[in-house]
Amino acid sequence: MSNETASGNTDSLQHFEAALNELETIINQMESGQMPLQQSLTAYKRGSELLSFCQKALADVEQQIRILNESNQLQTFTPIDE
């Protein structure tokens, strides 16, 4: 794996983690019931965007795993002791 690819994967993971954290924050704020209606609507829209981003990121990772499995690049881990 090239450094550029590894860096891209790290960036994607950081973006995913940041989006997931922001989504969790929005959910907690909305569940508290303390937001005014307009702010709730704005938060809902942002949460929807974040959810779509996270779902796409997970689908992309699942596809990468399928490709790796099909190309036999993933090997079953066997501990050295065995």
LOROZA-840056 format. One line per field, with one value per atom (N, C-alpha, C): residue number from 1; residue in one letter; atom name; x, y, z. Coordinates in nm, 4 decimals, m for minus. Layout:
REM LOROZA-840056
pos	(NUM_...)
code	(a_...)
site	(CA_...)
east	(X_...)
north	(Y_...)
up	(Z_...)
//
This chain:
REM LOROZA-840056
pos	(1_1_1_2_2_2_3_3_3_4_4_4_5_5_5_6_6_6_7_7_7_8_8_8_9_9_9_10_10_10_11_11_11_12_12_12_13_13_13_14_14_14_15_15_15_16_16_16_17_17_17_18_18_18_19_19_19_20_20_20_21_21_21_22_22_22_23_23_23_24_24_24_25_25_25_26_26_26_27_27_27_28_28_28_29_29_29_30_30_30_31_31_31_32_32_32_33_33_33_34_34_34_35_35_35_36_36_36_37_37_37_38_38_38_39_39_39_40_40_40_41_41_41_42_42_42_43_43_43_44_44_44_45_45_45_46_46_46_47_47_47_48_48_48_49_49_49_50_50_50_51_51_51_52_52_52_53_53_53_54_54_54_55_55_55_56_56_56_57_57_57_58_58_58_59_59_59_60_60_60_61_61_61_62_62_62_63_63_63_64_64_64_65_65_65_66_66_66_67_67_67_68_68_68_69_69_69_70_70_70_71_71_71_72_72_72_73_73_73_74_74_74_75_75_75_76_76_76_77_77_77_78_78_78_79_79_79_80_80_80_81_81_81_82_82_82)
code	(m_m_m_s_s_s_n_n_n_e_e_e_t_t_t_a_a_a_s_s_s_g_g_g_n_n_n_t_t_t_d_d_d_s_s_s_l_l_l_q_q_q_h_h_h_f_f_f_e_e_e_a_a_a_a_a_a_l_l_l_n_n_n_e_e_e_l_l_l_e_e_e_t_t_t_i_i_i_i_i_i_n_n_n_q_q_q_m_m_m_e_e_e_s_s_s_g_g_g_q_q_q_m_m_m_p_p_p_l_l_l_q_q_q_q_q_q_s_s_s_l_l_l_t_t_t_a_a_a_y_y_y_k_k_k_r_r_r_g_g_g_s_s_s_e_e_e_l_l_l_l_l_l_s_s_s_f_f_f_c_c_c_q_q_q_k_k_k_a_a_a_l_l_l_a_a_a_d_d_d_v_v_v_e_e_e_q_q_q_q_q_q_i_i_i_r_r_r_i_i_i_l_l_l_n_n_n_e_e_e_s_s_s_n_n_n_q_q_q_l_l_l_q_q_q_t_t_t_f_f_f_t_t_t_p_p_p_i_i_i_d_d_d_e_e_e)
site	(N_CA_C_N_CA_C_N_CA_C_N_CA_C_N_CA_C_N_CA_C_N_CA_C_N_CA_C_N_CA_C_N_CA_C_N_CA_C_N_CA_C_N_CA_C_N_CA_C_N_CA_C_N_CA_C_N_CA_C_N_CA_C_N_CA_C_N_CA_C_N_CA_C_N_CA_C_N_CA_C_N_CA_C_N_CA_C_N_CA_C_N_CA_C_N_CA_C_N_CA_C_N_CA_C_N_CA_C_N_CA_C_N_CA_C_N_CA_C_N_CA_C_N_CA_C_N_CA_C_N_CA_C_N_CA_C_N_CA_C_N_CA_C_N_CA_C_N_CA_C_N_CA_C_N_CA_C_N_CA_C_N_CA_C_N_CA_C_N_CA_C_N_CA_C_N_CA_C_N_CA_C_N_CA_C_N_CA_C_N_CA_C_N_CA_C_N_CA_C_N_CA_C_N_CA_C_N_CA_C_N_CA_C_N_CA_C_N_CA_C_N_CA_C_N_CA_C_N_CA_C_N_CA_C_N_CA_C_N_CA_C_N_CA_C_N_CA_C_N_CA_C_N_CA_C_N_CA_C_N_CA_C_N_CA_C_N_CA_C_N_CA_C_N_CA_C_N_CA_C_N_CA_C_N_CA_C)
east	(0.0856_0.0000_0.0891_0.0607_0.1428_0.1099_0.2030_0.1789_0.0585_0.0401_m0.0731_m0.2044_m0.2088_m0.3302_m0.3546_m0.2492_m0.2635_m0.3109_m0.2559_m0.2972_m0.4429_m0.4845_m0.6238_m0.7179_m0.6784_m0.7619_m0.7727_m0.6636_m0.6642_m0.7542_m0.7440_m0.8294_m0.9759_m1.0089_m1.1474_m1.1987_m1.1150_m1.1545_m1.1776_m1.0908_m1.1072_m1.2349_m1.2642_m1.3875_m1.5097_m1.5027_m1.6135_m1.6343_m1.5266_m1.5354_m1.5899_m1.5437_m1.5913_m1.7401_m1.7818_m1.9233_m2.0088_m1.9619_m2.0365_m2.0482_m1.9402_m1.9435_m2.0406_m2.0376_m2.1293_m2.2741_m2.2973_m2.4323_m2.4809_m2.3958_m2.4332_m2.4661_m2.3891_m2.4147_m2.5505_m2.5795_m2.7085_m2.8230_m2.8090_m2.9147_m2.9384_m2.8296_m2.8431_m2.9122_m2.8761_m2.9377_m3.0869_m3.1200_m3.2602_m3.3428_m3.2830_m3.3549_m3.3793_m3.2976_m3.3150_m3.4438_m3.4944_m3.6184_m3.6046_m3.4847_m3.4611_m3.4381_m3.4441_m3.4183_m3.5464_m3.5368_m3.6518_m3.6798_m3.8012_m3.8443_m3.7506_m3.7160_m3.6297_m3.4923_m3.4391_m3.3076_m3.3173_m3.4285_m3.4496_m3.4540_m3.5205_m3.5282_m3.3889_m3.3112_m3.1750_m3.0892_m3.1015_m3.0261_m3.0675_m3.1974_m3.2465_m3.1862_m3.1838_m3.1255_m2.9774_m2.9044_m2.7619_m2.7428_m2.8231_m2.8148_m2.8415_m2.9357_m2.9670_m2.8476_m2.7818_m2.6618_m2.5511_m2.5306_m2.4262_m2.4568_m2.5831_m2.6234_m2.5959_m2.6297_m2.6041_m2.4547_m2.3750_m2.2299_m2.1766_m2.2202_m2.1727_m2.2170_m2.3408_m2.3892_m2.3080_m2.2753_m2.1960_m2.0552_m1.9968_m1.8615_m1.8589_m1.9596_m1.9655_m1.9861_m2.0706_m2.0930_m1.9636_m1.8865_m1.7587_m1.6615_m1.6550_m1.5664_m1.6121_m1.7418_m1.7936_m1.7564_m1.7644_m1.7276_m1.5782_m1.4958_m1.3520_m1.3227_m1.3934_m1.3736_m1.4154_m1.5289_m1.5717_m1.4661_m1.4108_m1.3087_m1.1849_m1.1424_m1.0259_m1.0522_m1.1713_m1.2054_m1.2065_m1.2627_m1.2723_m1.1362_m1.0439_m0.9118_m0.8150_m0.8678_m0.7878_m0.6695_m0.6812_m0.5738_m0.5822_m0.6969_m0.7095_m0.6826_m0.6000_m0.5666_m0.6218_m0.6588_m0.7050_m0.5868_m0.6077_m0.5004_m0.4800_m0.3564_m0.3209_m0.2129_m0.2426_m0.1415_m0.0164_0.0979_0.2262_0.2298_0.1597_0.1619_0.1022_0.0183_m0.0487_0.0323)
north	(m0.1181_0.0000_0.1229_0.2163_0.3374_0.4304_0.5218_0.6197_0.7052_0.7364_0.8191_0.7475_0.6177_0.5399_0.5280_0.5002_0.4891_0.6207_0.7307_0.8624_0.8891_0.8511_0.8693_0.7898_0.6667_0.5842_0.6452_0.7002_0.7645_0.8870_0.9668_1.0848_1.0446_0.9403_0.8935_0.8480_0.7746_0.7276_0.8446_0.9454_1.0621_1.1377_1.1497_1.2173_1.1380_1.0058_0.9221_0.9368_0.9266_0.9384_1.0748_1.1807_1.3159_1.3284_1.2738_1.2793_1.2008_1.0842_1.0023_1.0719_1.1336_1.2073_1.3251_1.3972_1.5108_1.4622_1.3521_1.2956_1.2552_1.1925_1.1538_1.2765_1.3831_1.5074_1.5650_1.5672_1.6193_1.5360_1.4052_1.3171_1.3443_1.3546_1.3821_1.5157_1.6180_1.7492_1.7441_1.6744_1.6664_1.5857_1.4787_1.3961_1.4680_1.5689_1.6425_1.7239_1.7533_1.8293_1.9763_2.0258_2.1650_2.2585_2.2052_2.2882_2.3541_2.4802_2.5439_2.4745_2.4915_2.4230_2.4481_2.5731_2.6036_2.5394_2.5431_2.4820_2.3301_2.2717_2.1278_2.0901_2.1717_2.1459_2.1525_2.2531_2.2668_2.1481_2.1085_1.9945_1.8652_1.8507_1.7318_1.7234_1.8378_1.8411_1.8029_1.8594_1.8291_1.6822_1.6322_1.4920_1.3990_1.4362_1.3571_1.3531_1.4666_1.4722_1.3843_1.3934_1.3136_1.1649_1.1284_0.9887_0.9347_1.0112_0.9685_0.9506_1.0447_1.0348_0.9078_0.8816_0.7639_0.6344_0.6298_0.5105_0.4843_0.5904_0.5743_0.5276_0.5844_0.5452_0.3977_0.3525_0.2114_0.1218_0.1627_0.0850_0.0751_0.1839_0.1820_0.0832_0.0807_m0.0119_m0.1562_m0.1795_m0.3140_m0.3602_m0.2712_m0.3054_m0.3378_m0.2598_m0.2868_m0.4236_m0.4584_m0.5888_m0.7004_m0.6830_m0.7827_m0.8038_m0.6935_m0.7022_m0.7754_m0.7416_m0.8093_m0.9578_m0.9921_m1.1327_m1.2084_m1.1480_m1.2139_m1.2303_m1.1390_m1.1480_m1.2281_m1.2860_m1.3680_m1.2931_m1.1630_m1.0858_m1.0902_m1.1301_m1.1461_m1.2912_m1.3124_m1.4472_m1.4695_m1.5920_m1.6249_m1.6143_m1.5478_m1.5301_m1.6607_m1.7060_m1.8235_m1.7822_m1.7926_m1.7554_m1.8394_m1.7842_m1.8526_m1.9771_m1.9773_m2.0897_m2.2163_m2.2049_m2.3231_m2.3896)
up	(0.0000_0.0000_0.0000_m0.0861_m0.0942_0.0215_0.0483_0.1543_0.1234_m0.0054_m0.0458_m0.0169_m0.0473_m0.0205_0.1295_0.2047_0.3499_0.4085_0.3602_0.4080_0.3733_0.2532_0.2119_0.2988_0.3342_0.4214_0.5602_0.6108_0.7424_0.7404_0.6329_0.6205_0.6163_0.5404_0.5301_0.6657_0.7385_0.8708_0.9652_0.9593_1.0455_1.0102_0.8806_0.8391_0.8855_0.8737_0.9175_1.0678_1.1439_1.2900_1.3305_1.2643_1.2953_1.2639_1.1490_1.1104_1.2092_1.2488_1.3438_1.4793_1.5243_1.6514_1.6452_1.5334_1.5178_1.5143_1.4456_1.4389_1.5783_1.6556_1.7924_1.8771_1.8607_1.9340_1.8972_1.7663_1.7197_1.7759_1.7729_1.8252_1.9725_2.0487_2.1925_2.2177_2.1396_2.1565_2.1229_2.0152_1.9742_2.0745_2.1275_2.2242_2.3556_2.3839_2.5095_2.5085_2.3875_2.3760_2.4093_2.4161_2.4543_2.3356_2.2140_2.0961_2.0474_2.0078_1.9438_1.8101_1.7597_1.6380_1.5201_1.4933_1.3779_1.3934_1.5121_1.5365_1.5209_1.5633_1.5461_1.3989_1.3190_1.1755_1.1120_1.1483_1.0965_1.1398_1.2653_1.3163_1.2451_1.2191_1.1492_1.0086_0.9388_0.8037_0.8076_0.9027_0.9153_0.9519_1.0413_1.0804_0.9633_0.8800_0.7610_0.6659_0.6482_0.5634_0.6207_0.7508_0.8156_0.8065_0.8255_0.8163_0.6764_0.5746_0.4364_0.4121_0.4614_0.4467_0.5128_0.6362_0.7101_0.6415_0.5931_0.5240_0.3980_0.3233_0.2019_0.2366_0.3402_0.3805_0.4197_0.4939_0.5323_0.4108_0.3180_0.1960_0.1151_0.1094_0.0378_0.1015_0.2335_0.3041_0.2804_0.2876_0.2614_0.1215_0.0237_m0.1138_m0.1222_m0.0554_m0.0551_0.0053_0.1113_0.1755_0.0804_0.0104_m0.0868_m0.1942_m0.2437_m0.3484_m0.2956_m0.1754_m0.1175_m0.0965_m0.0492_m0.0286_m0.1608_m0.2641_m0.3939_m0.4601_m0.4336_m0.4952_m0.4079_m0.2990_m0.2068_m0.1483_m0.1352_m0.0736_0.0786_0.1300_0.2751_0.3095_0.4045_0.4475_0.5876_0.6173_0.7515_0.8459_0.9567_1.0555_1.1319_1.1363_1.2130_1.3120_1.4420_1.5426_1.5276_1.5638_1.5523_1.6394_1.7529_1.8465_1.7880_1.6870_1.6335_1.5263)
//
